[in-house]
Amino acid sequence: MSHENTRVSGCGFHHVAISVRDFDASLAFYTDLLGFKPRVRWQAPPKRAVMLDTGDGNYIEVFEAPDKPEHKDAGNEPWFHIALRCTNLDEVVARVREAGFTVTMEPLSLDIEASDSDEKIPIRIAFFNGPNGESIELFQNEVL
């Protein structure tokens, strides 16, 4: 059950922004493999950017950064991972694997405890790396 934020009315995540070394490979990954739709594109030559609609009013913003150092360890970055809500986790993991991307955690079903009750909330998660080493979690659940 979600709560209403009375301090920041209408608050919610609009988008997450990532910078990528290979803009074209990243655009193909997010559009062709994950089905996101380009909503807005712009550029400040020589760099490009795009706002990708993930569905349900959520976006990922991709900025071209060809000089960005290679991503080595997700734990050393300001963002630990991006979590994408889904209802077909196993299908997406199979598609990611088939496309040659690294699945870093196989699909796992577990129960997490609610902080305000004894309720156990069943979830299913998996992790994989995007084309720039970004860690992406798939999160399947009917409650959260």
ChimeraX commands (.cxc) that place a marker at each C-alpha (Angstrom):
marker #1 position 0.00,0.00,0.00 radius 0.5
marker #1 position 1.47,3.37,-0.95 radius 0.5
marker #1 position 1.18,6.51,1.12 radius 0.5
marker #1 position 0.30,10.03,0.03 radius 0.5
marker #1 position 3.14,12.53,0.30 radius 0.5
marker #1 position 1.60,15.71,1.70 radius 0.5
marker #1 position 4.88,17.67,1.61 radius 0.5
marker #1 position 5.65,17.22,-2.08 radius 0.5
marker #1 position 2.28,16.90,-3.78 radius 0.5
marker #1 position 2.19,14.46,-6.68 radius 0.5
marker #1 position 5.71,13.27,-5.87 radius 0.5
marker #1 position 7.04,10.27,-7.72 radius 0.5
marker #1 position 9.92,9.29,-9.94 radius 0.5
marker #1 position 9.67,10.85,-13.38 radius 0.5
marker #1 position 12.96,9.58,-14.76 radius 0.5
marker #1 position 16.41,8.26,-14.04 radius 0.5
marker #1 position 19.28,9.63,-16.14 radius 0.5
marker #1 position 22.33,7.65,-17.18 radius 0.5
marker #1 position 25.41,8.63,-19.17 radius 0.5
marker #1 position 26.69,6.11,-21.68 radius 0.5
marker #1 position 29.84,5.67,-23.76 radius 0.5
marker #1 position 28.09,4.04,-26.73 radius 0.5
marker #1 position 24.88,5.96,-27.39 radius 0.5
marker #1 position 23.76,3.91,-30.41 radius 0.5
marker #1 position 24.27,0.55,-28.65 radius 0.5
marker #1 position 22.45,1.86,-25.58 radius 0.5
marker #1 position 19.55,3.19,-27.62 radius 0.5
marker #1 position 19.23,-0.18,-29.39 radius 0.5
marker #1 position 19.41,-2.03,-26.05 radius 0.5
marker #1 position 16.68,0.00,-24.39 radius 0.5
marker #1 position 14.39,0.25,-27.44 radius 0.5
marker #1 position 14.86,-3.02,-29.33 radius 0.5
marker #1 position 15.47,-5.35,-26.38 radius 0.5
marker #1 position 13.41,-3.75,-23.59 radius 0.5
marker #1 position 10.75,-2.06,-25.75 radius 0.5
marker #1 position 11.16,1.51,-24.48 radius 0.5
marker #1 position 9.95,4.23,-26.86 radius 0.5
marker #1 position 11.91,7.41,-27.69 radius 0.5
marker #1 position 9.77,10.36,-26.56 radius 0.5
marker #1 position 12.11,13.36,-26.92 radius 0.5
marker #1 position 15.54,13.61,-28.58 radius 0.5
marker #1 position 18.00,16.49,-28.54 radius 0.5
marker #1 position 21.65,17.15,-29.05 radius 0.5
marker #1 position 24.37,19.59,-28.21 radius 0.5
marker #1 position 26.92,18.54,-30.83 radius 0.5
marker #1 position 28.82,16.34,-30.64 radius 0.5
marker #1 position 26.71,14.72,-27.89 radius 0.5
marker #1 position 23.15,13.37,-28.08 radius 0.5
marker #1 position 20.42,12.61,-25.56 radius 0.5
marker #1 position 17.03,10.91,-25.54 radius 0.5
marker #1 position 14.16,10.53,-23.09 radius 0.5
marker #1 position 12.83,6.97,-23.32 radius 0.5
marker #1 position 9.30,6.13,-22.22 radius 0.5
marker #1 position 9.46,2.88,-20.21 radius 0.5
marker #1 position 5.67,2.78,-19.94 radius 0.5
marker #1 position 3.25,3.86,-17.21 radius 0.5
marker #1 position 4.58,7.44,-17.10 radius 0.5
marker #1 position 8.18,6.53,-16.27 radius 0.5
marker #1 position 11.27,7.48,-18.25 radius 0.5
marker #1 position 14.98,6.77,-18.59 radius 0.5
marker #1 position 17.06,9.62,-19.94 radius 0.5
marker #1 position 20.17,8.56,-21.86 radius 0.5
marker #1 position 23.05,11.03,-22.33 radius 0.5
marker #1 position 25.94,10.36,-24.69 radius 0.5
marker #1 position 29.30,10.54,-22.88 radius 0.5
marker #1 position 31.90,8.92,-25.16 radius 0.5
marker #1 position 34.78,9.95,-22.88 radius 0.5
marker #1 position 33.21,8.43,-19.75 radius 0.5
marker #1 position 35.56,5.95,-18.02 radius 0.5
marker #1 position 34.58,2.29,-18.36 radius 0.5
marker #1 position 32.17,1.16,-15.67 radius 0.5
marker #1 position 33.95,-1.33,-13.40 radius 0.5
marker #1 position 31.97,-1.85,-10.19 radius 0.5
marker #1 position 28.37,-0.82,-9.61 radius 0.5
marker #1 position 29.09,-0.50,-5.89 radius 0.5
marker #1 position 31.49,2.39,-6.52 radius 0.5
marker #1 position 29.03,4.50,-8.50 radius 0.5
marker #1 position 26.57,7.01,-6.98 radius 0.5
marker #1 position 23.68,4.89,-8.28 radius 0.5
marker #1 position 23.73,1.25,-7.21 radius 0.5
marker #1 position 21.21,0.01,-9.80 radius 0.5
marker #1 position 18.05,0.87,-11.72 radius 0.5
marker #1 position 15.01,-1.27,-10.88 radius 0.5
marker #1 position 12.38,-1.81,-13.56 radius 0.5
marker #1 position 8.92,-2.99,-12.56 radius 0.5
marker #1 position 7.64,-5.80,-14.78 radius 0.5
marker #1 position 5.10,-8.61,-14.97 radius 0.5
marker #1 position 7.08,-10.95,-17.25 radius 0.5
marker #1 position 10.46,-11.22,-15.51 radius 0.5
marker #1 position 11.48,-14.65,-16.82 radius 0.5
marker #1 position 10.64,-13.71,-20.41 radius 0.5
marker #1 position 12.73,-10.52,-20.17 radius 0.5
marker #1 position 15.69,-12.38,-18.62 radius 0.5
marker #1 position 15.58,-14.93,-21.46 radius 0.5
marker #1 position 15.53,-12.13,-24.06 radius 0.5
marker #1 position 18.44,-10.32,-22.34 radius 0.5
marker #1 position 20.49,-13.52,-22.20 radius 0.5
marker #1 position 19.69,-14.38,-25.83 radius 0.5
marker #1 position 20.91,-10.93,-26.88 radius 0.5
marker #1 position 24.28,-11.67,-25.24 radius 0.5
marker #1 position 24.05,-9.52,-22.13 radius 0.5
marker #1 position 25.28,-10.76,-18.75 radius 0.5
marker #1 position 22.67,-11.91,-16.26 radius 0.5
marker #1 position 24.36,-11.17,-12.92 radius 0.5
marker #1 position 21.65,-12.69,-10.72 radius 0.5
marker #1 position 19.31,-15.38,-11.94 radius 0.5
marker #1 position 15.58,-14.96,-11.26 radius 0.5
marker #1 position 14.88,-15.40,-7.57 radius 0.5
marker #1 position 11.58,-15.57,-5.68 radius 0.5
marker #1 position 11.60,-14.42,-2.06 radius 0.5
marker #1 position 9.46,-12.84,0.61 radius 0.5
marker #1 position 10.34,-9.48,2.12 radius 0.5
marker #1 position 8.89,-8.28,5.42 radius 0.5
marker #1 position 6.68,-5.21,5.55 radius 0.5
marker #1 position 8.06,-2.54,7.89 radius 0.5
marker #1 position 4.67,-1.77,9.45 radius 0.5
marker #1 position 3.23,-5.27,9.92 radius 0.5
marker #1 position 4.09,-8.97,9.96 radius 0.5
marker #1 position 3.06,-9.23,6.31 radius 0.5
marker #1 position 5.39,-11.16,4.02 radius 0.5
marker #1 position 5.45,-9.63,0.53 radius 0.5
marker #1 position 6.34,-12.05,-2.28 radius 0.5
marker #1 position 8.66,-10.65,-4.93 radius 0.5
marker #1 position 10.64,-12.01,-7.87 radius 0.5
marker #1 position 13.87,-10.29,-8.90 radius 0.5
marker #1 position 16.76,-10.68,-11.34 radius 0.5
marker #1 position 19.74,-8.53,-12.30 radius 0.5
marker #1 position 21.62,-8.01,-15.57 radius 0.5
marker #1 position 24.13,-5.56,-17.03 radius 0.5
marker #1 position 23.30,-3.10,-19.77 radius 0.5
marker #1 position 25.67,-2.25,-22.63 radius 0.5
marker #1 position 27.64,0.25,-20.52 radius 0.5
marker #1 position 27.89,-1.95,-17.43 radius 0.5
marker #1 position 24.86,-0.37,-15.77 radius 0.5
marker #1 position 23.23,-2.72,-13.28 radius 0.5
marker #1 position 19.53,-3.26,-14.01 radius 0.5
marker #1 position 17.13,-5.05,-11.69 radius 0.5
marker #1 position 13.85,-6.53,-12.81 radius 0.5
marker #1 position 11.29,-6.35,-9.98 radius 0.5
marker #1 position 8.08,-8.35,-10.23 radius 0.5
marker #1 position 5.44,-7.95,-7.54 radius 0.5
marker #1 position 1.73,-7.24,-7.23 radius 0.5
marker #1 position 1.81,-5.24,-3.96 radius 0.5
marker #1 position 4.69,-2.74,-4.06 radius 0.5
marker link #1:1,2 radius 0.2
marker link #1:2,3 radius 0.2
marker link #1:3,4 radius 0.2
marker link #1:4,5 radius 0.2
marker link #1:5,6 radius 0.2
marker link #1:6,7 radius 0.2
marker link #1:7,8 radius 0.2
marker link #1:8,9 radius 0.2
marker link #1:9,10 radius 0.2
marker link #1:10,11 radius 0.2
marker link #1:11,12 radius 0.2
marker link #1:12,13 radius 0.2
marker link #1:13,14 radius 0.2
marker link #1:14,15 radius 0.2
marker link #1:15,16 radius 0.2
marker link #1:16,17 radius 0.2
marker link #1:17,18 radius 0.2
marker link #1:18,19 radius 0.2
marker link #1:19,20 radius 0.2
marker link #1:20,21 radius 0.2
marker link #1:21,22 radius 0.2
marker link #1:22,23 radius 0.2
marker link #1:23,24 radius 0.2
marker link #1:24,25 radius 0.2
marker link #1:25,26 radius 0.2
marker link #1:26,27 radius 0.2
marker link #1:27,28 radius 0.2
marker link #1:28,29 radius 0.2
marker link #1:29,30 radius 0.2
marker link #1:30,31 radius 0.2
marker link #1:31,32 radius 0.2
marker link #1:32,33 radius 0.2
marker link #1:33,34 radius 0.2
marker link #1:34,35 radius 0.2
marker link #1:35,36 radius 0.2
marker link #1:36,37 radius 0.2
marker link #1:37,38 radius 0.2
marker link #1:38,39 radius 0.2
marker link #1:39,40 radius 0.2
marker link #1:40,41 radius 0.2
marker link #1:41,42 radius 0.2
marker link #1:42,43 radius 0.2
marker link #1:43,44 radius 0.2
marker link #1:44,45 radius 0.2
marker link #1:45,46 radius 0.2
marker link #1:46,47 radius 0.2
marker link #1:47,48 radius 0.2
marker link #1:48,49 radius 0.2
marker link #1:49,50 radius 0.2
marker link #1:50,51 radius 0.2
marker link #1:51,52 radius 0.2
marker link #1:52,53 radius 0.2
marker link #1:53,54 radius 0.2
marker link #1:54,55 radius 0.2
marker link #1:55,56 radius 0.2
marker link #1:56,57 radius 0.2
marker link #1:57,58 radius 0.2
marker link #1:58,59 radius 0.2
marker link #1:59,60 radius 0.2
marker link #1:60,61 radius 0.2
marker link #1:61,62 radius 0.2
marker link #1:62,63 radius 0.2
marker link #1:63,64 radius 0.2
marker link #1:64,65 radius 0.2
marker link #1:65,66 radius 0.2
marker link #1:66,67 radius 0.2
marker link #1:67,68 radius 0.2
marker link #1:68,69 radius 0.2
marker link #1:69,70 radius 0.2
marker link #1:70,71 radius 0.2
marker link #1:71,72 radius 0.2
marker link #1:72,73 radius 0.2
marker link #1:73,74 radius 0.2
marker link #1:74,75 radius 0.2
marker link #1:75,76 radius 0.2
marker link #1:76,77 radius 0.2
marker link #1:77,78 radius 0.2
marker link #1:78,79 radius 0.2
marker link #1:79,80 radius 0.2
marker link #1:80,81 radius 0.2
marker link #1:81,82 radius 0.2
marker link #1:82,83 radius 0.2
marker link #1:83,84 radius 0.2
marker link #1:84,85 radius 0.2
marker link #1:85,86 radius 0.2
marker link #1:86,87 radius 0.2
marker link #1:87,88 radius 0.2
marker link #1:88,89 radius 0.2
marker link #1:89,90 radius 0.2
marker link #1:90,91 radius 0.2
marker link #1:91,92 radius 0.2
marker link #1:92,93 radius 0.2
marker link #1:93,94 radius 0.2
marker link #1:94,95 radius 0.2
marker link #1:95,96 radius 0.2
marker link #1:96,97 radius 0.2
marker link #1:97,98 radius 0.2
marker link #1:98,99 radius 0.2
marker link #1:99,100 radius 0.2
marker link #1:100,101 radius 0.2
marker link #1:101,102 radius 0.2
marker link #1:102,103 radius 0.2
marker link #1:103,104 radius 0.2
marker link #1:104,105 radius 0.2
marker link #1:105,106 radius 0.2
marker link #1:106,107 radius 0.2
marker link #1:107,108 radius 0.2
marker link #1:108,109 radius 0.2
marker link #1:109,110 radius 0.2
marker link #1:110,111 radius 0.2
marker link #1:111,112 radius 0.2
marker link #1:112,113 radius 0.2
marker link #1:113,114 radius 0.2
marker link #1:114,115 radius 0.2
marker link #1:115,116 radius 0.2
marker link #1:116,117 radius 0.2
marker link #1:117,118 radius 0.2
marker link #1:118,119 radius 0.2
marker link #1:119,120 radius 0.2
marker link #1:120,121 radius 0.2
marker link #1:121,122 radius 0.2
marker link #1:122,123 radius 0.2
marker link #1:123,124 radius 0.2
marker link #1:124,125 radius 0.2
marker link #1:125,126 radius 0.2
marker link #1:126,127 radius 0.2
marker link #1:127,128 radius 0.2
marker link #1:128,129 radius 0.2
marker link #1:129,130 radius 0.2
marker link #1:130,131 radius 0.2
marker link #1:131,132 radius 0.2
marker link #1:132,133 radius 0.2
marker link #1:133,134 radius 0.2
marker link #1:134,135 radius 0.2
marker link #1:135,136 radius 0.2
marker link #1:136,137 radius 0.2
marker link #1:137,138 radius 0.2
marker link #1:138,139 radius 0.2
marker link #1:139,140 radius 0.2
marker link #1:140,141 radius 0.2
marker link #1:141,142 radius 0.2
marker link #1:142,143 radius 0.2
marker link #1:143,144 radius 0.2
view
